[in-house]
């Protein structure tokens, strides 16, 4: 973005590369790092945002404008929202069998990406811990059931087959801005360091620029690697509320259930005890995956409690 005239001084175009909640770090086109602060409706910026800033001295600046976002991925519960990132090409969810991954977090991530218009890929790490090809096929089948077969799944082992893993990830991440999510123990940090070896140094650079020291709270940060790879890491991925969605938006996101629901006897069928429920019949006949319905009903309860 080119600087624009605004009042007495020209505004500077920049991209948000790290967020610490109340303040963020942005990099302008000349590679200058700016500690930026929002105000009013521009108070909350997301990593990946393209912004116009007004310098205020000592490499600090106010956010004067947030450019239109292609998309925004965030989570929300009854108390607050947390922005993950904006202007994404895709989200990478890292899973593994040990420790066991959360199927509920998988389902929530799928719905969040779907409603935000962000393609999702699953990277299943630690394949060296699997017990043969049958074990892998069982995992793949289960993941297809959870995702309704709509999400590509990639198997690899960063620890024991680093070169093969790097080659696969290069093809997946090249020239893309990707948000990488994963529970603790899935191997997300190892994957990040494989693709962007200077990630630790970049984190230290951000801490120095923000004068944050070593004991900062968890934050979201963008790392840039070779071949146009941009990875956004967001630590602390242990919860994923979707309270920003309406009940109708949530129901529409479960496309397989919504399709069957059109055949229910009652238009407002909750798919619980109602007679002639096409969704329950489809589950009994193996056409629908019961845990997806259970997750939808859990999320509906959460949303309706908040909205009403």
C-alpha positions as CSV (number, residue, x, y, z in Angstrom):
1,X,0.0,0.0,0.0
2,X,1.3,3.5,-0.8
3,X,1.2,6.3,1.9
4,X,-1.9,8.5,1.7
5,X,-2.2,12.1,2.7
6,X,-4.1,12.5,5.9
7,X,-4.2,15.9,7.6
8,X,-0.7,17.3,8.0
9,X,1.3,14.0,7.5
10,X,1.2,11.1,5.1
11,X,-0.2,7.8,6.4
12,X,2.1,4.8,6.0
13,X,0.9,1.4,4.7
14,X,1.9,-1.6,6.8
15,X,1.0,-5.2,7.6
16,X,0.3,-6.5,11.1
17,X,2.8,-9.2,11.9
18,X,2.3,-9.8,15.6
19,X,-0.5,-9.1,18.1
20,X,-0.2,-8.9,21.9
21,X,-3.8,-7.8,22.6
22,X,-3.5,-4.2,23.5
23,X,-0.7,-3.4,21.1
24,X,0.6,-5.0,17.9
25,X,3.6,-4.9,15.7
26,X,3.4,-3.9,12.0
27,X,6.0,-3.9,9.2
28,X,5.9,-1.2,6.6
29,X,7.1,-1.7,3.0
30,X,10.5,-0.3,3.9
31,X,10.8,-3.1,6.5
32,X,10.5,-0.7,9.4
33,X,8.9,-2.2,12.5
34,X,6.2,-0.2,14.2
35,X,4.5,-0.7,17.5
36,X,0.9,0.2,16.7
37,X,-2.1,1.0,18.9
38,X,-5.7,1.0,17.8
39,X,-8.4,3.4,18.9
40,X,-12.2,3.4,18.7
41,X,-13.5,0.9,16.1
42,X,-9.9,0.3,15.0
43,X,-8.8,-0.9,18.5
44,X,-8.6,-4.5,17.6
45,X,-6.4,-5.5,14.7
46,X,-5.6,-9.0,13.5
47,X,-2.3,-10.5,12.3
48,X,-2.5,-10.3,8.5
49,X,-4.4,-7.0,8.5
50,X,-3.2,-4.4,6.1
51,X,-3.4,-1.0,7.8
52,X,-2.7,2.7,7.4
53,X,-0.8,4.1,10.4
54,X,-0.1,7.6,11.7
55,X,3.4,7.8,13.3
56,X,3.6,9.3,16.8
57,X,7.4,9.1,17.4
58,X,9.9,6.4,18.5
59,X,8.6,3.9,16.0
60,X,5.1,4.0,17.5
61,X,2.0,4.8,15.6
62,X,-1.8,4.9,15.7
63,X,-4.0,2.7,13.5
64,X,-5.9,5.1,11.3
65,X,-7.5,2.6,8.9
66,X,-7.9,-1.2,8.5
67,X,-8.1,-2.1,4.9
68,X,-11.0,-4.4,3.8
69,X,-10.3,-8.0,4.9
70,X,-10.7,-10.9,2.5
71,X,-11.6,-13.0,5.6
72,X,-11.2,-13.1,9.4
73,X,-10.9,-16.1,11.5
74,X,-11.6,-15.8,15.2
75,X,-13.2,-17.5,18.2
76,X,-15.7,-16.1,20.7
77,X,-17.4,-17.2,23.8
78,X,-19.9,-15.5,26.1
79,X,-17.2,-13.2,27.6
80,X,-14.9,-12.2,24.8
81,X,-13.5,-12.7,21.3
82,X,-10.0,-13.6,20.2
83,X,-8.9,-12.7,16.7
84,X,-6.6,-15.4,15.1
85,X,-5.7,-13.9,11.7
86,X,-7.1,-12.2,8.6
87,X,-6.5,-12.3,4.8
88,X,-5.7,-16.0,4.9
89,X,-5.2,-18.4,2.0
90,X,-5.8,-21.4,4.3
91,X,-5.7,-22.9,7.8
92,X,-3.4,-25.8,8.7
93,X,-4.7,-27.9,11.6
94,X,-1.9,-30.2,13.1
95,X,-3.1,-33.4,14.6
96,X,-1.5,-36.5,16.0
97,X,-2.4,-39.7,17.8
98,X,-0.2,-39.1,20.8
99,X,-1.3,-37.3,22.8
100,X,-4.9,-37.9,21.5
101,X,-6.3,-35.0,19.5
102,X,-9.7,-33.5,20.4
103,X,-12.4,-34.3,17.9
104,X,-14.5,-31.5,19.3
105,X,-11.8,-28.9,18.6
106,X,-11.4,-30.5,15.1
107,X,-15.2,-30.0,14.5
108,X,-15.2,-26.5,15.9
109,X,-12.2,-25.5,13.7
110,X,-13.9,-27.0,10.6
111,X,-17.1,-24.9,11.2
112,X,-15.1,-21.8,11.9
113,X,-13.1,-22.1,8.7
114,X,-16.2,-23.0,6.7
115,X,-18.2,-20.0,7.9
116,X,-15.2,-17.6,7.4
117,X,-14.5,-18.9,3.9
118,X,-11.0,-20.1,4.8
119,X,-10.0,-23.5,3.3
120,X,-8.8,-26.0,5.9
121,X,-6.1,-28.7,5.6
122,X,-5.4,-31.3,8.2
123,X,-1.7,-32.3,8.7
124,X,-1.5,-35.5,10.7
125,X,1.9,-35.7,12.3
126,X,3.8,-38.4,14.1
127,X,3.0,-41.2,11.6
128,X,6.0,-43.1,13.0
129,X,3.8,-43.8,16.1
130,X,1.1,-45.5,14.0
131,X,0.7,-49.3,14.1
132,X,0.9,-50.1,10.4
133,X,-1.2,-49.2,7.4
134,X,-4.5,-50.4,9.0
135,X,-4.0,-47.9,11.8
136,X,-3.5,-45.1,9.3
137,X,-6.6,-46.1,7.3
138,X,-8.7,-46.2,10.5
139,X,-7.6,-42.6,11.4
140,X,-8.2,-41.4,7.8
141,X,-11.7,-42.9,7.9
142,X,-12.5,-41.3,11.2
143,X,-11.3,-37.9,10.0
144,X,-13.3,-38.2,6.8
145,X,-16.4,-38.9,9.0
146,X,-15.8,-35.8,11.1
147,X,-15.1,-33.5,8.2
148,X,-17.7,-35.0,5.9
149,X,-14.9,-35.7,3.4
150,X,-14.5,-32.0,2.7
151,X,-11.0,-31.5,4.1
152,X,-7.7,-32.7,2.5
153,X,-5.6,-34.8,4.9
154,X,-1.8,-35.1,4.8
155,X,0.2,-37.7,6.7
156,X,3.8,-37.1,7.7
157,X,6.4,-37.4,10.5
158,X,8.4,-34.2,11.0
159,X,10.6,-36.0,13.6
160,X,11.6,-39.2,11.7
161,X,11.1,-38.2,8.0
162,X,12.0,-34.5,8.0
163,X,13.0,-34.2,4.3
164,X,9.8,-35.9,3.1
165,X,7.8,-33.8,5.4
166,X,9.4,-30.6,4.2
167,X,8.8,-31.5,0.6
168,X,5.1,-32.1,1.2
169,X,4.8,-29.0,3.3
170,X,6.6,-26.9,0.7
171,X,4.0,-27.8,-1.9
172,X,1.2,-27.1,0.5
173,X,2.4,-23.8,1.8
174,X,4.3,-22.2,-1.1
175,X,3.2,-18.6,-1.9
176,X,0.4,-18.8,0.7
177,X,-0.5,-17.1,4.0
178,X,-1.4,-19.9,6.3
179,X,-2.7,-20.0,9.9
180,X,-1.3,-23.0,11.8
181,X,-3.3,-24.3,14.7
182,X,-2.7,-27.3,16.9
183,X,-3.1,-28.5,20.5
184,X,-0.1,-28.8,22.7
185,X,1.9,-31.9,21.9
186,X,0.8,-32.3,18.3
187,X,4.2,-31.2,16.9
188,X,3.2,-27.8,15.6
189,X,6.3,-25.9,16.9
190,X,8.5,-28.6,15.4
191,X,6.8,-28.2,12.0
192,X,7.1,-24.4,12.2
193,X,10.8,-24.6,12.9
194,X,11.3,-27.1,10.1
195,X,9.8,-24.7,7.5
196,X,11.1,-21.5,9.0
197,X,14.3,-22.1,11.0
198,X,14.7,-18.5,12.0
199,X,11.3,-18.5,13.8
200,X,12.9,-18.3,17.3
201,X,15.1,-15.3,16.2
202,X,12.0,-13.6,14.7
203,X,10.2,-14.0,18.0
204,X,13.0,-12.4,19.8
205,X,13.0,-9.5,17.3
206,X,9.3,-8.9,18.1
207,X,9.9,-9.0,21.8
208,X,12.7,-6.4,21.5
209,X,10.6,-4.2,19.2
210,X,7.7,-4.3,21.6
211,X,10.1,-3.9,24.6
212,X,8.2,-6.9,25.9
213,X,11.0,-8.9,27.4
214,X,11.0,-12.7,27.8
215,X,7.9,-13.0,29.9
216,X,5.3,-11.9,27.5
217,X,1.8,-13.4,27.3
218,X,1.1,-15.7,24.4
219,X,0.7,-13.9,21.2
220,X,-0.1,-14.5,17.5
221,X,2.8,-13.9,15.1
222,X,3.5,-14.2,11.3
223,X,6.7,-15.8,10.2
224,X,8.0,-15.5,6.6
225,X,10.1,-18.2,4.9
226,X,11.4,-19.1,1.5
227,X,9.1,-19.5,-1.6
228,X,6.6,-17.0,-0.4
229,X,5.7,-19.1,2.7
230,X,4.0,-17.0,5.4
231,X,2.9,-19.0,8.5
232,X,0.9,-17.4,11.3
233,X,1.3,-19.2,14.7
234,X,-1.4,-18.7,17.3
235,X,-0.4,-20.4,20.6
236,X,-2.9,-21.4,23.3
237,X,-5.2,-23.3,21.1
238,X,-7.3,-25.2,23.7
239,X,-10.7,-23.7,23.2
240,X,-12.8,-22.6,20.2
241,X,-16.1,-20.8,20.9
242,X,-18.3,-19.9,18.0
243,X,-20.7,-17.6,19.7
244,X,-20.4,-15.0,16.9
245,X,-22.4,-17.3,14.6
246,X,-26.2,-17.2,14.5
247,X,-28.2,-20.5,15.0
248,X,-29.1,-20.4,11.3
249,X,-25.5,-19.9,10.2
250,X,-24.4,-22.8,12.4
251,X,-27.0,-25.1,11.0
252,X,-26.2,-24.2,7.4
253,X,-22.5,-25.0,8.1
254,X,-23.4,-28.6,8.8
255,X,-24.3,-29.1,5.2
256,X,-24.9,-32.9,5.4
257,X,-27.3,-32.5,8.3
258,X,-29.1,-29.5,6.7
259,X,-29.7,-31.6,3.6
260,X,-31.3,-34.4,5.5
261,X,-33.3,-32.0,7.7
262,X,-35.3,-30.8,4.7
263,X,-37.0,-34.2,4.8
264,X,-38.0,-34.0,8.5
265,X,-41.7,-34.0,9.3
266,X,-41.5,-30.7,11.2
267,X,-39.8,-27.6,9.8
268,X,-38.4,-26.7,13.3
269,X,-37.2,-30.3,14.1
270,X,-34.5,-30.4,16.7
271,X,-33.5,-33.9,15.7
272,X,-34.0,-35.2,19.2
273,X,-37.3,-36.9,20.1
274,X,-39.5,-35.7,17.2
275,X,-41.3,-38.4,15.1
276,X,-40.3,-39.0,11.5
277,X,-37.0,-37.1,12.0
278,X,-35.1,-37.7,8.7
279,X,-31.8,-36.8,10.4
280,X,-32.2,-39.5,13.1
281,X,-33.2,-42.0,10.5
282,X,-30.1,-41.2,8.4
283,X,-27.9,-41.7,11.4
284,X,-29.5,-45.1,12.2
285,X,-29.0,-46.1,8.5
286,X,-25.3,-45.0,8.6
287,X,-25.8,-42.1,6.2
288,X,-24.9,-39.5,8.8
289,X,-22.1,-39.5,11.4
290,X,-23.8,-39.2,14.9
291,X,-21.0,-37.2,16.6
292,X,-21.4,-34.4,14.0
293,X,-25.1,-34.0,15.1
294,X,-24.0,-34.1,18.8
295,X,-21.5,-31.3,18.1
296,X,-24.0,-29.2,16.3
297,X,-26.5,-29.5,19.1
298,X,-23.8,-28.7,21.7
299,X,-22.8,-25.6,19.7
300,X,-26.5,-24.6,19.3
301,X,-27.0,-24.7,23.0
302,X,-23.9,-22.5,23.6
303,X,-25.0,-20.0,21.0
304,X,-28.6,-19.8,22.1
305,X,-27.6,-19.3,25.7
306,X,-25.5,-16.3,24.6
307,X,-28.0,-14.8,22.1
308,X,-31.1,-15.2,24.2
